[in-house]
């Protein structure tokens, strides 16, 4: 069967139209044979979102962004996207705008809700939300830090102004002189340190000998300590402690008036008797010296003994009175 030119031309035209429609649908990231559900979401700013951007649920791609346009004169943007029919979620689910990478790019991820609400159907408008990106977080955290840095710079500037006001010409000159004197002092210390090092180096042998002598003395003390320990010094100290304890006990008894020594130390009557006896013995000796005839009256030829008369100033007479 022979096909006429008109039929061929018609087939070519229809094929071209179909190819144009398919190409246009491909460029719009939609398919003419696709029966996916279409949803809408409104954003204040899409941040560079482009048609054809994948739409995901839990990180899995389930659709694409179809179209972005202004909703009305308010400046809000209406985003149209499609999702495969096999995914079901509540009409209270959120369509969240997020950063797809560090270097930029936006995508939409559906945060499904399973709260018993009716399932979302094609043509519904979902709740919009925006997840802060890395740039937004950095700017949010850097803003307080920037304010603190600016405040610190301002305070440092004020401090420098106050320092300049305090450090007048005379103060600056004195400060320079002080720094110069400090440098001289440091150099002097350095010289002293060098001299000390040289002294130590020159007398290293004597220092080593002195250290060795100290070590020997320490060793000798150790040996002496061992010798004293072996000589029974510990037992001697114990005996001495026992003797001291006995002496303390004896002194305590004497203080309490026990025993002969205690009575001598504490009995006032005994002291008085001893004192009176001593005084009488002294008077007796004195009377014997002054009046020996009272005690010694010897007659060689049998002469009659003369009675003794007590003198007026006799100490014994004073005692009797």
C-alpha positions, 0 to 999 in steps of 0.5 A, a space after each residue: 500500500 502506497 502512503 501519500 505524501 500528505 499522510 507522511 507529512 501529517 505523521 511527521 508533524 504529529 511526531 514533532 508535536 509529541 517530541 516537543 511536548 515530551 521535551 518540554 515536559 522533560 525540561 520542566 522535570 515532569 512526565 506526561 505519563 506520570 500520575 504522581 500526586 502534586 502538592 503546593 507549598 508557600 515560602 517567603 524565600 526559596 534561597 535559590 531553589 530550582 525546578 527539577 530539584 529532588 524531593 525526598 523523604 528520610 533522605 530518599 528521593 520520591 519526587 521533583 520540584 515542578 514549578 516556582 512562581 510568585 503567589 501574589 503581590 505579597 512576594 511569597 513564592 508558590 512551589 509546586 512539586 510532585 510525589 510518587 503515589 506509593 508514598 502516603 503521609 498526613 496532610 499535616 506533614 511539613 515540606 522543609 526547605 534545607 541546604 543540600 550541601 556545604 557549597 550551596 543548593 536547596 532542596 525540599 524534604 517532606 517530614 511525614 506526620 502519622 498523627 491520625 489526620 487525613 492523608 494528603 491528596 493531590 492538590 493539597 498545600 503542605 505546611 512550610 518550614 525552613 531548616 537553617 543552613 550552615 551559613 545561617 548558623 555561622 552568622 547567628 553564632 558570629 553575631 554575638 562574637 562580633 559584638 564582643 570583639 567590637 566591645 573589646 576593641 572599643 575598650 582597648 582603644 579607650 585604655 590606650 587613650 587613657 595610657 597616653 594621657 597618663 604617660 606624659 613626656 616626663 613619665 615616658 622619659 622616666 620609664 625609658 630610664 627605668 628600662 635602661 636601668 633594668 637592662 644594666 641590672 640584668 647585665 650585672 646579674 649575667 656577669 655575676 652568673 658567669 663569674 659564679 660559673 667560672 668559680 665553680 669550674 675552678 673549684 670543682 675538685 674541692 667541691 667534689 672533695 667536700 661532697 665526698 667528706 660530707 658523705 663520709 661524715 654521714 656514713 660515720 654517723 650511721 656507723 656511730 648510731 649502729 654502735 650506740 644501738 648495739 651498746 645497749 643505749 636503749 636499755 640504759 635509757 629505759 633504766 634511766 627512765 625507771 630511776 627517774 620515775 622512782 625519784 618522782 614517786 619518792 619526791 611525791 611521798 616527801 611532799 605528802 609528808 610520808 616517811 621521816 624525810 617527809 615529816 622533817 619537810 612538813 612537820 612544823 612542830 618538829 622544826 620548832 622543837 629542833 629550833 628551841 633545842 638548838 637555841 638552848 644548846 647555844 645558851 648552855 654553851 654560852 653560859 659554860 663559857 661565861 660561868 665555868 665555875 657553875 659547872 666546874 668547882 674543884 677544891 684541891 685541899 678540901 676547901 668548902 665549895 662556894 655557892 654559885 651566885 647567878 649574875 644579874 645579866 645571866 642569859 639563863 636567868 633571862 630564859 627562866 624569867 
